Amino acid sequence: MILYPKFYLKSIKDISIELLRDNKIKGLILDVDNTLIDVDRKIIEGAEEWCKNLKENGIKICILSNTSHEDKVIYVAKKLEIPYIHFAKKPCKSGFYKAKKLIEIDKNEQIGVVGDQLFTDVIGANRVKMVSILVQPVDKRDFWYTKIKRPVENLFIKRYEKKYGGKNKCI
């Protein structure tokens, strides 16, 4: 189902080198809001070390964010020392293809897309045949436009968990 992620994890920090290698993933496209930072723009603890470890192990990384606030994305991208694309209009395919070019990986199935939303990150990744990795939101608070979608997304997440036995499962 296009709404279901390949993986559902608690946090980005649960994405290990082993998980990536076992699934032949050579690059990650990361969401920002409620994936890397909370509503107050605080980067989650351990994100810098996690990102550094991935890069040291040859994993290419970039940010793909729907936000129009470029300053927010620049702040995170500089902290993590990775390239970015903002105002991506996910789940539209074009942003994912731009990110693919940015990280210079030819095969879509070798790219993981990490985010906290089904209707943007997971659907977008699945549409372009990249590996969708859903993580739990880092903050219980949401922006108004996400608050509208979150209850519906949670219904699908509950179905996913029931069908596949909870988090950390591969479809």
N, C-alpha and C positions, 0 to 999 in steps of 0.2 A: 504494500500500500504506500502511496506517495507521501502520506502523512507520518509514516513510521520511520524512525531513524534506524540506521544500522546498529548504532550503539547508543545507550543511554547511561550516562555517568553522573556522578555527583558534582564533579568539578573538572576544570581543565587539568588540574594536577593529577587526575586519575588517568590521563592519557600518557601512557608510558612509552618509552622507546620500544619495549617488547611488543606492546599492542600494535604500534605502528609497523614495526618490522614484520610481525606475524601476518599483517594484512597488506603488506607491500605498499604502505603509504609513505611517500617521500616528501610530502609537503602538507602544510595546514593553512587553511584560510580561517581566520578568527573573527568572530563578532566582537564588539566592544561592550555595549550597554548590557549590564546584568550577566555578562559572560566574563569579561576581564575587569570591569569596574562596577561599583555600586552606583546608586542614584546620585550620591554626593561626589562622584568622580574619583573615589578612592580605589586604587588598583588593589586587587585581592592579594593577600599575603602569600608570598612564595611565587608569584607569577614571573618575576624577573629571573629568578634562579631556574624555574621550570623552562622558560623560554631559552635561556642561555644553554642549558643542558641539551635541549632539542637541536639548537644550532650547532653545538659542538659535535653532535652525532649525525650531522649532515641533513637534518630536516630543514627544509625551506619553509619560511613562515611569512605571512602578510596579514594585514587587517582588511576586512571588508565590512563596512558599516553603513547602515541606512541613515545615520544622522546627518543632518545638514550643518551641524556645528563642527566645522573642520578643526577649530582650536582644541576641542576635546579629543578628537582622534589623533591630532598631532602630538598632544601631551602623552598619550598612551604609547604611540608609535616610537617616540623619542625615548621614553623610559625603557621600552622593550627592545629598542634598536632594530625595528623592523619597518618595512615599507607599508603603505596604507592606501586605501581607496575609501573615500567617504561619499555619502549620498548615492549609495549603490542601487537603490530601488529593488532590493530583494523582495520577492523571489524571482524577479526578472533575470533571465539568463546572462545578460550582457555584463553585469558586474562580476559574475563568477568567471566568465571568460577573460575579462581584464585582469583579475587576480591571478588566473592561471598563467597569463603572459608575464606578469610581474614576478612570479616565483620560478618561471622557466621550467615547468614540468609538462611534458607532452601529453601524457595519458591521464584523462580525467579520473580513472579508477585508482590512480596513485595519489590522489589529493583528498584529504579529509577536510570537511567543513564543520566548524565547531560553533555552536550557538545555543541560546536558551529558548528559542521560539520555533514551534512547528511551522507556523504559517509563513515564515520568512526564511530562516536558515535551513530547516529540514526539507521543506518542499523545494526550495531553490537548489539545494545540493542534489536531491533525488532527480530533479528535472534534467540536470546536466550530467547525471551518472557519476557524481562524485560521492565519496563516502560520508554519509551524514552522521554527525556525532552530536547528540543533544546532551546538554548539561543542565543541571538545575540552576535556576536564577540565583545569583550571589546575594540578592537583596529581596526581601519580601515586598518592598515597595516597587511600584512600576510607574512609568510615565502614563499619562492619561490614555494615550492611544494604544498602549499595550494592555492596560487594565481592561479594555473592552474585549480583547481577544483571549486573554489568559484563561477565563473560565471554560471557554470552548476547547482550548488547547488541553486543559487539564482533563477534560472528559476523554480525549483521545489518548492522553498519556496513561490514564487508568486502564483503558482497554489494552494498550500496548503492554503494560506491566502484567495484566491478567493473562494475556496470550503468551507472552515470552518469559514470564517468571520474574519480573522485576528488573532492577537496574543492572548495569554491567553485562547485559546480554547482547549477543550478536544474532541478528536475524539470519 
